[in-house]
Amino acid sequence: MMAKRYNKISSLSHIQRLLNQQAATTLNRRDFLYGLGSSVGAVALSSLLGSSALAKSKSGGPLAPRQPMLPAKAKNCIFLMMEGGPSHIDTFDPKPKLHDLHMQKFTRQGENLSAMSSGNRYFVESPFKTRKVGQSGADMSEHFVHLADVADEICFYRGAQAESVNHPTAMYHINTGNKFGGEPGIGAWVTYGLGTENENLPAFIVLPEVAYPQGGASNWSNGFLPAYYQGTPLRSVGSPILDIEPPPGVSRYHQRESLDLLNTFNDSHAQQHSAHDELAARMESYELAFRMQMEVPDIIEIEKEDEKTKELYGVGEETTDAFGRKCLLARRLIEQGVRFVQVYSGGWDSHDYLARAHGSLIRSIDKPVAGLIKDLKRRGMLDETLIVWCGEFGRSPDNGVRSGGVAYGRDHNPNAMAMWFAGGGVKAGHTIGATDETGESAIDVVHPLQDVHVTLLRLLGLDDNKLTYFHGGRYKQLSQTGGKVIQELFA
């Protein structure tokens, strides 16, 4: 056995010597240009450009934990994404005026409300009752039964405005700051700035629906950032990660030897092409996958939680089980050092049958989201965890006549949207900003999404103007062109 092991080591050493000899004697024009990256002049240029100023840490690799740029309470983030555009009017921003205007001819005030249907349009009142909850007197739809218990932990914001009325571009905008995709997701920027606290797990994890949201995986892409920072989706059905377990008959010892041999070849190739970040990221992904085999199965096994905790999230109940499991898994991931977790709930695009569609969706997330806040608080994690709840845009106060009569629903509305924050240093128990009397447009503490992005980063101790990456001839950032921190949201 020792002889076989010695022979393997000798063979690897021989292979390495051959590769080094090849590297020393092979130099084409492209390699020569890449090699300039190692020269003193290129080092100075790289320093000036700052193309990867945060990509590597003095204390370790590109995902090593880093100190925040500014003082902040939040150390990680759980982003609850309601895909499709939840109606602010029917959730957290009621409009009694619509009762008086119900079925009266709609007169458009803004120019960006979408016209998704032809024919006459009419104001539509909410099918839900709304009441004041908590000591703060926050407005909530009647179907938010459990969230009402934690209303005083939430900061509701009614002044945000999006720019797009189409789902894919709006999704890209809220997730990446760019309506046309191809940019890094929010989670990628956060992990680029802060690294991760667990080298055995991805720093940015996504919990999507069975069907990916509109725009697909580009919503959590690393974009032009190094591949280390891309989001890793966990499947909601079946094995969360395909091939997480090695094939039958393959031990971890054999896997380790195979990776060592592969790294020998890759290291040699990387020395010749040091300017290519993709190879280094790919090598690290192999190592991460190897480490994840030990840690992931235990973390995703939420059945190990006690019955009281599972009941808190609605796990095991028909209406809340699916989203409850995601919220519980999000807490477990954050608890184990994952920096950013994005959780998706789909189906909020209610052009018709609003009472049925929104009513069902609200009930499906109500207990899990409330349970998440309660669980984080009782574990002493809420102050260090920023929770964000939003969709890609809001809904309009009107709807059109369909064949067979009026099917009460709402169209897309980028001028007003539902959004709230909890934990992580936000002004809990407050409602910031306002929309007009019909909910068509934000009118107080009005800010575009780029300001929301800047504020989110600031709550995590990151400065959007300094969290930049040189690409395509200029410094790039999440806000695209800079933005303002929404100071009213801070405690």
C-alpha angles and dihedrals in degrees: 000000000000090000091053090048091049091049091052092050091047091050091050091049091050091050090049092052091051091049092049090051090051091049091051095051102036117077122148127181095268093048089050091055092047089048090061085073087076094054124103091246093053091047089055091047091048089052091051094048094043089209093164104010092145098030093094131036127214089230097052147315130340092281096048112129114267133195116256117255092234135023111278141159097215116083099169140014140225109198114197106201117196100197117209100038117281115224113253088198092060099039118033107348110057121191113205089181089073090066089063092044097043112143093358116133110278118235113198116234100177130045100222101063108116121243099215095163135039129235131041120345129213138191111258124205121218116270089215133078117233130208140182114256137189127011087291092061094230118182116244136167115252091250093064094086101149098033087061087069091064099035091120090060092058133085110205117205120198101170103077121117129191126201108218131068095194120088101228095047092041091050091050090048097052092042103040108013091244123093093210101052129229093106129108117274121243090256090053091054092047094050090044088057101038107021118209137289097218119055091190095064134051112266093224118042129180126202104197133175119264087267114050117241122262107289091033125219091346085084089074101028125136087228109187093347117100113282092252090082103054119118120257114218119214115207117241094211126052120347108002090221122030116236093007088142120062118246118271112282095022112112127199087250090060091045090051092051092048092050092048091054092046091049090052090060094040094049091054092049091046091055089058094046104033093155092067110092093181095073094051090048091049091051091050090049090057091052092045091051089052091052093043091061088072100042109030099063091056095046097048092048095096091166085082089070115100118260093250092058094046090050089051089061096040093248109165094026115112097229099043106026099097098048092034091060090051093050092047091048089049090056091048091050094049089047089056094053104269106151103209130019123182118197121195131210113181137197102059094129095108108175089148138028093016094174092057099038101042092036092057094044094048091052091049094057102029100085097035094052093045089047091052092054093045093047094049091048096050090049092050092245103111097086090055096042122074114207118198124190121188148115130227094267141340133257134260125251090235144058137190136243113267129196108286094026137295118338103195111231140115137251130225118292122182093177095074130022143170116253137154141172134205134187123356098088101307123142098267119205095026137110112214125196130000144231128222123274094276098038094244097126142010112251106171130054086359117187135165121238092262088067090049089053092048089050093049091053091046091053086057093049097259127129111217091208091057099035093083139139125204109235136145093011098307145062112270130199140177094262090051095216104019130271146200128270111241096232093184090072095061123095 
